[in-house]
Amino acid sequence: MENKLFVGGLAWATNDEGLRKAFEEYGVIEEANVVCERDTGRSRGFGFVTFETEESAKAAQEAMHGQEIDGRQLRVDFANSKPRRN
């Protein structure tokens, strides 16, 4: 089941809560996390959003790819697929 999205292009200031809020209108989110550097705690500029259903994840991927959060354009793909090239 593909219900986990990779979200790239995040601003350094975007945190887990901001990521969750940006995607929550598309369905129930099980987890939203921004990946951070282990030593510094600084965002690495990408994260993952896991939805309860595959349908919600698909709707979010279609709607959010190319949109902006915190002034940065997002790349949104299914976590288990090859990255999209633009």
OpenMM code with the backbone's topology and positions (N, CA, C; nanometers):
from openmm import Vec3, app, unit

residues = "MET GLU ASN LYS LEU PHE VAL GLY GLY LEU ALA TRP ALA THR ASN ASP GLU GLY LEU ARG LYS ALA PHE GLU GLU TYR GLY VAL ILE GLU GLU ALA ASN VAL VAL CYS GLU ARG ASP THR GLY ARG SER ARG GLY PHE GLY PHE VAL THR PHE GLU THR GLU GLU SER ALA LYS ALA ALA GLN GLU ALA MET HIS GLY GLN GLU ILE ASP GLY ARG GLN LEU ARG VAL ASP PHE ALA ASN SER LYS PRO ARG ARG ASN".split()
positions = [
    Vec3(0.0843, -0.1180, 0.0000),
    Vec3(0.0000, 0.0000, 0.0000),
    Vec3(0.0884, 0.1238, 0.0000),
    Vec3(0.0556, 0.2186, -0.0867),
    Vec3(0.1340, 0.3415, -0.0971),
    Vec3(0.0594, 0.4556, -0.0291),
    Vec3(0.0854, 0.4735, 0.0988),
    Vec3(0.0198, 0.5823, 0.1702),
    Vec3(0.1211, 0.6767, 0.2343),
    Vec3(0.2493, 0.6588, 0.2006),
    Vec3(0.3542, 0.7440, 0.2547),
    Vec3(0.4116, 0.8304, 0.1433),
    Vec3(0.4141, 0.9627, 0.1684),
    Vec3(0.4643, 1.0572, 0.0694),
    Vec3(0.5998, 1.1136, 0.1111),
    Vec3(0.6877, 1.1290, 0.0131),
    Vec3(0.8122, 1.2032, 0.0299),
    Vec3(0.7813, 1.3482, -0.0066),
    Vec3(0.8236, 1.4421, 0.0777),
    Vec3(0.8012, 1.5842, 0.0518),
    Vec3(0.9377, 1.6530, 0.0518),
    Vec3(0.9821, 1.6954, -0.0658),
    Vec3(1.1116, 1.7613, -0.0784),
    Vec3(1.0962, 1.9098, -0.1054),
    Vec3(1.2040, 1.9831, -0.0859),
    Vec3(1.2038, 2.1266, -0.1104),
    Vec3(1.1520, 2.2076, 0.0066),
    Vec3(1.1505, 2.1497, 0.1259),
    Vec3(1.0985, 2.2209, 0.2433),
    Vec3(1.1926, 2.3331, 0.2857),
    Vec3(1.1336, 2.4408, 0.3330),
    Vec3(1.2121, 2.5512, 0.3901),
    Vec3(1.2740, 2.5027, 0.5207),
    Vec3(1.3882, 2.5618, 0.5576),
    Vec3(1.4549, 2.5230, 0.6830),
    Vec3(1.3628, 2.5449, 0.8023),
    Vec3(1.2726, 2.6427, 0.7936),
    Vec3(1.1849, 2.6775, 0.9060),
    Vec3(1.0639, 2.5849, 0.9192),
    Vec3(1.0343, 2.5050, 0.8191),
    Vec3(0.9174, 2.4171, 0.8256),
    Vec3(0.9434, 2.3054, 0.9263),
    Vec3(0.8483, 2.2872, 1.0193),
    Vec3(0.8628, 2.1818, 1.1195),
    Vec3(0.7535, 2.0760, 1.1001),
    Vec3(0.7529, 1.9758, 1.1877),
    Vec3(0.6553, 1.8668, 1.1764),
    Vec3(0.5120, 1.9185, 1.1750),
    Vec3(0.4819, 2.0109, 1.2635),
    Vec3(0.3457, 2.0639, 1.2741),
    Vec3(0.3053, 2.1407, 1.1483),
    Vec3(0.3964, 2.2200, 1.0950),
    Vec3(0.3679, 2.2938, 0.9724),
    Vec3(0.3439, 2.2011, 0.8542),
    Vec3(0.4213, 2.0940, 0.8483),
    Vec3(0.4049, 1.9944, 0.7430),
    Vec3(0.2687, 1.9264, 0.7566),
    Vec3(0.2336, 1.8891, 0.8774),
    Vec3(0.1034, 1.8247, 0.9023),
    Vec3(-0.0121, 1.9169, 0.8620),
    Vec3(-0.0042, 2.0424, 0.9025),
    Vec3(-0.1125, 2.1375, 0.8718),
    Vec3(-0.1287, 2.1571, 0.7218),
    Vec3(-0.0191, 2.1559, 0.6476),
    Vec3(-0.0258, 2.1766, 0.5032),
    Vec3(-0.0958, 2.0613, 0.4317),
    Vec3(-0.0905, 1.9415, 0.4888),
    Vec3(-0.1441, 1.8231, 0.4221),
    Vec3(-0.2732, 1.7689, 0.4828),
    Vec3(-0.3141, 1.8177, 0.5999),
    Vec3(-0.4242, 1.7545, 0.6715),
    Vec3(-0.5603, 1.7655, 0.6034),
    Vec3(-0.5768, 1.8599, 0.5128),
    Vec3(-0.7075, 1.8704, 0.4462),
    Vec3(-0.7353, 1.7538, 0.3520),
    Vec3(-0.6344, 1.6724, 0.3214),
    Vec3(-0.6517, 1.5632, 0.2257),
    Vec3(-0.6866, 1.4300, 0.2909),
    Vec3(-0.6849, 1.4233, 0.4234),
    Vec3(-0.7224, 1.2999, 0.4916),
    Vec3(-0.6555, 1.2881, 0.6268),
    Vec3(-0.6821, 1.1750, 0.6918),
    Vec3(-0.6255, 1.1496, 0.8246),
    Vec3(-0.4774, 1.1169, 0.8112),
    Vec3(-0.3951, 1.1926, 0.8841),
    Vec3(-0.2502, 1.1734, 0.8797),
    Vec3(-0.2069, 1.0912, 1.0003),
    Vec3(-0.1358, 0.9834, 0.9749),
    Vec3(-0.0824, 0.9002, 1.0826),
    Vec3(0.0469, 0.9592, 1.1373),
    Vec3(0.1276, 1.0166, 1.0468),
    Vec3(0.2566, 1.0726, 1.0884),
    Vec3(0.3021, 1.1767, 0.9868),
    Vec3(0.3614, 1.2842, 1.0367),
    Vec3(0.4230, 1.3863, 0.9518),
    Vec3(0.5537, 1.4253, 1.0189),
    Vec3(0.6650, 1.4041, 0.9496),
    Vec3(0.7911, 1.4416, 1.0117),
    Vec3(0.8895, 1.5000, 0.9113),
    Vec3(0.9576, 1.6047, 0.9576),
    Vec3(1.0650, 1.6683, 0.8824),
    Vec3(1.1937, 1.6023, 0.9280),
    Vec3(1.2741, 1.5575, 0.8332),
    Vec3(1.4004, 1.4917, 0.8661),
    Vec3(1.5043, 1.5984, 0.9014),
    Vec3(1.5707, 1.5780, 1.0154),
    Vec3(1.6685, 1.6753, 1.0656),
    Vec3(1.8067, 1.6125, 1.0800),
    Vec3(1.9080, 1.6994, 1.0753),
    Vec3(2.0459, 1.6558, 1.1001),
    Vec3(2.0549, 1.6015, 1.2423),
    Vec3(2.1231, 1.4923, 1.2584),
    Vec3(2.1361, 1.4303, 1.3898),
    Vec3(2.2128, 1.5197, 1.4874),
    Vec3(2.3208, 1.5801, 1.4424),
    Vec3(2.4069, 1.6581, 1.5313),
    Vec3(2.3527, 1.7966, 1.5628),
    Vec3(2.2972, 1.8643, 1.4610),
    Vec3(2.2569, 2.0041, 1.4789),
    Vec3(2.1074, 2.0223, 1.5011),
    Vec3(2.0263, 1.9251, 1.4609),
    Vec3(1.8818, 1.9381, 1.4715),
    Vec3(1.8214, 2.0237, 1.3612),
    Vec3(1.9046, 2.0689, 1.2672),
    Vec3(1.8579, 2.1522, 1.1556),
    Vec3(1.7895, 2.0650, 1.0503),
    Vec3(1.6835, 2.1172, 0.9931),
    Vec3(1.6107, 2.0468, 0.8877),
    Vec3(1.7027, 2.0132, 0.7713),
    Vec3(1.6804, 1.8969, 0.7106),
    Vec3(1.7546, 1.8587, 0.5909),
    Vec3(1.6788, 1.8976, 0.4641),
    Vec3(1.5616, 1.9627, 0.4805),
    Vec3(1.4874, 2.0130, 0.3655),
    Vec3(1.3904, 1.9148, 0.3037),
    Vec3(1.3657, 1.8034, 0.3727),
    Vec3(1.2659, 1.7085, 0.3233),
    Vec3(1.2005, 1.6385, 0.4415),
    Vec3(1.0904, 1.5720, 0.4116),
    Vec3(1.0194, 1.4997, 0.5163),
    Vec3(0.9248, 1.3979, 0.4559),
    Vec3(0.8437, 1.3393, 0.5420),
    Vec3(0.7498, 1.2356, 0.5009),
    Vec3(0.6155, 1.2588, 0.5675),
    Vec3(0.5097, 1.2305, 0.4921),
    Vec3(0.3737, 1.2372, 0.5453),
    Vec3(0.3087, 1.1024, 0.5171),
    Vec3(0.2605, 1.0362, 0.6225),
    Vec3(0.1947, 0.9070, 0.6083),
    Vec3(0.0463, 0.9241, 0.6364),
    Vec3(-0.0345, 0.8872, 0.5388),
    Vec3(-0.1798, 0.8975, 0.5500),
    Vec3(-0.2390, 0.7632, 0.5915),
    Vec3(-0.3593, 0.7694, 0.6444),
    Vec3(-0.4307, 0.6483, 0.6840),
    Vec3(-0.4687, 0.5644, 0.5624),
    Vec3(-0.5020, 0.6307, 0.4498),
    Vec3(-0.5433, 0.5569, 0.3302),
    Vec3(-0.4602, 0.5968, 0.2081),
    Vec3(-0.4539, 0.5051, 0.1150),
    Vec3(-0.3842, 0.5296, -0.0108),
    Vec3(-0.4556, 0.6384, -0.0919),
    Vec3(-0.5882, 0.6419, -0.0841),
    Vec3(-0.6654, 0.7421, -0.1582),
    Vec3(-0.6315, 0.8831, -0.1104),
    Vec3(-0.6188, 0.9006, 0.0204),
    Vec3(-0.5827, 1.0315, 0.0753),
    Vec3(-0.4433, 1.0724, 0.0300),
    Vec3(-0.3507, 0.9775, 0.0323),
    Vec3(-0.2131, 1.0059, -0.0099),
    Vec3(-0.2093, 1.0465, -0.1569),
    Vec3(-0.2861, 0.9776, -0.2396),
    Vec3(-0.2890, 1.0102, -0.3822),
    Vec3(-0.3460, 1.1502, -0.4050),
    Vec3(-0.4541, 1.1824, -0.3345),
    Vec3(-0.5144, 1.3158, -0.3474),
    Vec3(-0.4153, 1.4236, -0.3041),
    Vec3(-0.3447, 1.3999, -0.1949),
    Vec3(-0.2470, 1.4967, -0.1454),
    Vec3(-0.1301, 1.5122, -0.2419),
    Vec3(-0.0822, 1.4019, -0.2972),
    Vec3(0.0306, 1.4071, -0.3916),
    Vec3(-0.0075, 1.4888, -0.5140),
    Vec3(-0.1252, 1.4638, -0.5675),
    Vec3(-0.1697, 1.5348, -0.6877),
    Vec3(-0.1898, 1.6833, -0.6603),
    Vec3(-0.2458, 1.7159, -0.5446),
    Vec3(-0.2766, 1.8553, -0.5127),
    Vec3(-0.1549, 1.9350, -0.4680),
    Vec3(-0.0628, 1.8728, -0.3956),
    Vec3(0.0458, 1.9469, -0.3316),
    Vec3(0.1755, 1.9531, -0.4116),
    Vec3(0.1951, 1.8630, -0.5084),
    Vec3(0.3179, 1.8693, -0.5887),
    Vec3(0.3224, 2.0040, -0.6626),
    Vec3(0.4284, 2.0787, -0.6404),
    Vec3(0.4450, 2.2078, -0.7054),
    Vec3(0.3896, 2.3259, -0.6268),
    Vec3(0.3182, 2.2991, -0.5174),
    Vec3(0.2650, 2.4066, -0.4335),
    Vec3(0.3747, 2.4623, -0.3433),
    Vec3(0.3452, 2.5743, -0.2784),
    Vec3(0.4439, 2.6372, -0.1903),
    Vec3(0.4039, 2.6268, -0.0439),
    Vec3(0.5036, 2.6010, 0.0396),
    Vec3(0.4908, 2.6097, 0.1850),
    Vec3(0.6093, 2.6927, 0.2319),
    Vec3(0.5836, 2.7920, 0.3131),
    Vec3(0.6897, 2.8781, 0.3674),
    Vec3(0.7812, 2.9329, 0.2580),
    Vec3(0.7221, 2.9652, 0.1404),
    Vec3(0.7968, 3.0275, 0.0329),
    Vec3(0.8795, 2.9341, -0.0532),
    Vec3(0.8659, 2.8038, -0.0334),
    Vec3(0.9420, 2.7065, -0.1126),
    Vec3(0.8472, 2.6153, -0.1893),
    Vec3(0.8822, 2.5855, -0.3144),
    Vec3(0.8007, 2.4970, -0.3971),
    Vec3(0.8306, 2.3513, -0.3612),
    Vec3(0.7260, 2.2740, -0.3417),
    Vec3(0.7400, 2.1361, -0.2974),
    Vec3(0.7515, 2.0370, -0.4123),
    Vec3(0.8259, 1.9302, -0.3861),
    Vec3(0.8257, 1.8108, -0.4701),
    Vec3(0.7601, 1.7023, -0.3857),
    Vec3(0.6501, 1.6478, -0.4344),
    Vec3(0.5772, 1.5466, -0.3579),
    Vec3(0.5631, 1.4211, -0.4428),
    Vec3(0.6163, 1.3118, -0.3928),
    Vec3(0.6084, 1.1827, -0.4601),
    Vec3(0.5797, 1.0747, -0.3575),
    Vec3(0.5348, 0.9598, -0.4047),
    Vec3(0.5190, 0.8468, -0.3143),
    Vec3(0.6568, 0.8039, -0.2681),
    Vec3(0.6706, 0.7735, -0.1418),
    Vec3(0.8015, 0.7452, -0.0815),
    Vec3(0.8677, 0.6229, -0.1436),
    Vec3(0.7899, 0.5304, -0.1945),
    Vec3(0.8476, 0.4076, -0.2496),
    Vec3(0.8685, 0.4125, -0.4011),
    Vec3(0.8497, 0.5291, -0.4621),
    Vec3(0.8669, 0.5399, -0.6073),
    Vec3(0.9900, 0.6234, -0.6394),
    Vec3(1.0307, 0.6189, -0.7655),
    Vec3(1.1452, 0.6988, -0.8078),
    Vec3(1.1074, 0.8467, -0.8077),
    Vec3(1.2003, 0.9345, -0.7702),
    Vec3(1.1708, 1.0787, -0.7681),
    Vec3(1.1308, 1.1309, -0.9047),
    Vec3(1.0412, 1.2288, -0.9042),
    Vec3(0.9943, 1.2933, -1.0258),
    Vec3(1.0997, 1.3938, -1.0716),
    Vec3(1.1249, 1.4000, -1.1995),
    Vec3(1.2201, 1.4967, -1.2550),
    Vec3(1.1440, 1.6091, -1.3223),
    Vec3(1.1741, 1.7332, -1.2857),
    Vec3(1.1092, 1.8496, -1.3476),
    Vec3(1.2123, 1.9341, -1.4145),
] * unit.nanometer
topology = app.Topology()
chain = topology.addChain("A")
for resn in residues:
    res = topology.addResidue(resn, chain)
    for name in ("N", "CA", "C"):
        topology.addAtom(name, app.Element.getBySymbol(name[0]), res)
